[in-house]
């Protein structure tokens, strides 16, 4: 791929913008030598304003999604892309969320421009567990764990039972729930099905990957080993 198209696809500007960057000498190699649009150079050796380029296709980010932010590109309020550098919004291939957390759910959110990886993570065939902590409006009755683990629970307006899930009680009104699929508002609908209401919801982990010390509203890139840990 030619350098102009490569850099434009990363979101640094239009092809015309990138052509001007070359003319202004802003694009160099690691030693500071000015590059030209038709040069052949290794990706890792390219610098823009003396800084390495963002990772090429295959980038994976982990975000600690805060409350009040939606997993959307266009919304009347704040969206997750507002928390990232503006160029990430216009990368090609697009940077997409791996599944969604609704506006009122916080926690671990993955984003990637690797479509095959995205579908592998969300596919039930991959058996990637997602763990949530839910704060409830009412005390747990005591039979919810057995109901959720049965593999027979049906959600309203659906005709396929949920896969078995694991419930661990933390406090009378707080529980940790491990899911092995991802249906629309699944945790909230599951507790509604047993007569309770979720007041607060936080995703703790996806597969073997947890948030660690990442604070709300922050994000970081994942290394290959961390991506592999998602699948155990």
Buried (B, 14 or more C-beta within 10 A) or exposed (E): EEBBEBBBBBBBBEBEEBBEBBEEEBBBBEEEEEBEBEBEBEEEBBBBEEEEBBEBEEBBBBBBBBBEBBBBEEBEEBBBBEBBEEEBBBBEEBBBBBBBBBBBBBBBBBBBBBEEBBEBBBEEEBEBBBBBBBBBEEEBEEEBBEBBEEEEBEBEEEEEEBBBBBBEEEEEBBBBBBBBBBBEBBBBBBBBBBEBEBBBBBBBBBBEBBBEEBEBBEBEEBEEEBBEBBEE
